[in-house]
Amino acid sequence: EAFFIGGFSGSGKTRLVETVMALVEISGGYVIKLKFDQVKGRPLLELISAFNELCSLIRKKKSPQELQIIVDQLTESVGSDLSMLGRLLPNVYSLLPRGQLKQSREQGGNRMNFQSV
C-alpha cells in the first residue's frame, strides 16, 4: 500500500508524515519520504527513486530467507522481464543473491520481452 499527501505549504503535511512514520516502522512497514517538484515536472523520476529506495530498505530489514521469498514472488510475477525491471530499478538487483544476480543480468542482455495481458 502507498499513500500520497498533497496540500498547500504550511498545511502540516510534513508533521503528519513524521507522526505516522514511527508507527509504520514499528509495525514493520516502510516509509519513503519524497517531495515532488511541480516546477521540474518529472514525477516518474521521483517514483523510480522511491521504488529504488524501497528495495534498499527491504534489503536492510529482511533476513536472507525472507529476501529469497520476495525474490521468488518477484520472479514469478515478472518472469523473464526481471532484467528489464532491473534496468529501470537498479536496486532490484540488490535483492538477488550473487549467483542469481549474474544469471538474471546475463539472461536480460539488451532485449525486452513483452507479454499481452
Secondary structure in CASP SS format (residue, H / E / C, confidence):
PFRMAT SS
TARGET T0000
AUTHOR 0000-0000-0000
METHOD secondary structure of the structure
MODEL  1
E C 1.00
A C 1.00
F C 1.00
F C 1.00
I C 1.00
G C 1.00
G C 1.00
F C 1.00
S C 1.00
G C 1.00
S C 1.00
G C 1.00
K H 1.00
T H 1.00
R H 1.00
L H 1.00
V H 1.00
E H 1.00
T H 1.00
V H 1.00
M H 1.00
A H 1.00
L H 1.00
V H 1.00
E H 1.00
I H 1.00
S C 1.00
G C 1.00
G C 1.00
Y C 1.00
V C 1.00
I C 1.00
K C 1.00
L C 1.00
K C 1.00
F C 1.00
D C 1.00
Q C 1.00
V C 1.00
K C 1.00
G C 1.00
R C 1.00
P H 1.00
L H 1.00
L H 1.00
E H 1.00
L H 1.00
I H 1.00
S H 1.00
A H 1.00
F H 1.00
N H 1.00
E H 1.00
L H 1.00
C H 1.00
S H 1.00
L H 1.00
I H 1.00
R H 1.00
K H 1.00
K H 1.00
K C 1.00
S C 1.00
P H 1.00
Q H 1.00
E H 1.00
L H 1.00
Q H 1.00
I H 1.00
I H 1.00
V H 1.00
D H 1.00
Q H 1.00
L H 1.00
T H 1.00
E H 1.00
S H 1.00
V H 1.00
G H 1.00
S H 1.00
D H 1.00
L H 1.00
S H 1.00
M H 1.00
L H 1.00
G H 1.00
R H 1.00
L H 1.00
L C 1.00
P H 1.00
N H 1.00
V H 1.00
Y H 1.00
S H 1.00
L H 1.00
L C 1.00
P C 1.00
R H 1.00
G H 1.00
Q H 1.00
L H 1.00
K H 1.00
Q H 1.00
S H 1.00
R H 1.00
E H 1.00
Q H 1.00
G H 1.00
G C 1.00
N C 1.00
R C 1.00
M C 1.00
N C 1.00
F C 1.00
Q C 1.00
S C 1.00
V C 1.00
END
